[in-house]
Amino acid sequence: MKLTDWKRVRDDFPALRRRINGNPVVYLDSACMALKPRQVIDAMNVYYEQYPACGGRSIHTFGKEVSEAYALAREKMARFINASRAEECIWTRNATEAINIVARSLKIPKGSKIVTTSLEHHSGSLPFVERAHRDGLRIEVVEARPDGTFDIEDWKAAIDSTTSLVSVVHSSNVTGTVVSLREIVEIAHDRGALVLSDDAQYAPHHPLDVQAFDVDFSALSVHKMCGPSGMGLLYGKLEHLESMDMFLTGGDTVADVRFEDGRIIPEYLPPPEKFEAGLQNYAGAIGAGAAADYLSSIGMKEIEKRERSLLSRALDALKNMNHVHILGTDDIRLRTGLVAFTIDTVGSAHDVATFLNDEYAVMVRSGAHCANPFHYQRGIPPSKGTARASFYLYNNEHDVDTFLEALRALIEASS
Ligand SMILES: Cc1ncc(COP(=O)(O)O)c(C=O)c1O
């Protein structure tokens, strides 16, 4: 059995060496942005120091090195999510851009229906709401239960033969709930609909096998996976990517552009180039490949287990704390390593986050987490919001205990 040295993992993250107001950093905001290990920073620095040129075009040494490193990074990411080929992986700026590519470029029959949920991050729903406005499509919303789980019967009722696409958050950034993706995909495919899985919160914390889940598209936030900021990924089955309309066009998307009879006629390249117009974030992609290597070297199952144990430590204590109300199911097997909550003696979640940061250097996120609909559904005005602590591979028991100690102090001060 492999035993991970979590102390050594922690040492890989330079930002954790900082102290704020004399306190060691307790970073519990990885669901927003993960910290970066030395290995990712180094890989990007090598690019900037050794061959900071553009890929795909220049045939000089630097150009070839960039092209090779860029292609290798894509292969690493394809392996990480078990895509059947690297061409199915498109680099984007973030998960939001990945979802927008699908929402804008997928050919969707007029009058058809897109199914999504009340638990989506705004990035998983709004691109489709806009597409629906533009093209006269219908949107049907499957409502999450108050604990963030779903009744599979609701999916069966919502997805019908007029449904063209299902956009579903695989793991919620508010409740941490993981949906039964395989079942949803089966229902959708049976009825002729495609599925886009928002894996922004799933991919960093669980083993993601896009072939096993059989999703048509998956959107990833590489920056939540220890990768560089400004990096995301769109996975799409090749047949879909090939048949989609162009998203951004211009340099690097074409094999040739002819000029005939006064007309400019493009001959577009296949995916992935089709969707990667202009010079790219080469350092970002190389850093993303290094992040995939880094997470794989530890093992996603190990990471999942570690986070569950930290979450369980936090939940056990939070459940017994007066005035604290937790969002999400009690079934830890259905959760990713985060917990959002309200405290009824404190006016708003921002007050919680400010106290924790200023007094204990405990960094949590506060607000509605770009998931206003679910907050409204739960009767929590976004202006009050929820505080959210999220755990990752570099957190430890001491982080959890400091967070709990800070909360107890806040509750005592505010009661
Ligand atoms: C569930 C979920 N989907 C989508 C996004 C958007 O990700 P990005 O910031 O990479 O666009 C986030 C970001 O927090 C998220 O949590």
The ligand as an SDF file (V2000), in Angstrom:
LIG
                    3D

 16 16  0  0  0  0  0  0  0  0999 V2000
  -18.7590   24.2970  -10.2150 C   0  0  0  0  0  0  0  0  0  0  0  0
  -18.0280   25.3800  -10.9440 C   0  0  0  0  0  0  0  0  0  0  0  0
  -18.2400   25.5380  -12.2530 N   0  0  0  0  0  0  0  0  0  0  0  0
  -17.6170   26.4830  -12.9710 C   0  0  0  0  0  0  0  0  0  0  0  0
  -16.7420   27.3500  -12.3610 C   0  0  0  0  0  0  0  0  0  0  0  0
  -16.0680   28.3830  -13.1770 C   0  0  0  0  0  0  0  0  0  0  0  0
  -14.7100   28.0490  -13.2540 O   0  0  0  0  0  0  0  0  0  0  0  0
  -13.6680   29.0350  -13.9120 P   0  0  0  0  0  0  0  0  0  0  0  0
  -13.3620   30.0610  -12.9080 O   0  0  0  0  0  0  0  0  0  0  0  0
  -12.4960   28.1380  -14.2060 O   0  0  0  0  0  0  0  0  0  0  0  0
  -14.2680   29.5920  -15.1250 O   0  0  0  0  0  0  0  0  0  0  0  0
  -16.4830   27.2290  -10.9930 C   0  0  0  0  0  0  0  0  0  0  0  0
  -15.5920   28.1600  -10.3100 C   0  0  0  0  0  0  0  0  0  0  0  0
  -15.6010   28.3470   -9.1250 O   0  0  0  0  0  0  0  0  0  0  0  0
  -17.1580   26.2210  -10.2680 C   0  0  0  0  0  0  0  0  0  0  0  0
  -16.9560   26.0660   -8.9660 O   0  0  0  0  0  0  0  0  0  0  0  0
  1  2  1  0
  2  3  1  0
  2 15  2  0
  3  4  2  0
  4  5  1  0
  5  6  1  0
  5 12  2  0
  6  7  1  0
  7  8  1  0
  8  9  2  0
  8 10  1  0
  8 11  1  0
 12 13  1  0
 12 15  1  0
 13 14  2  0
 15 16  1  0
M  END
$$$$
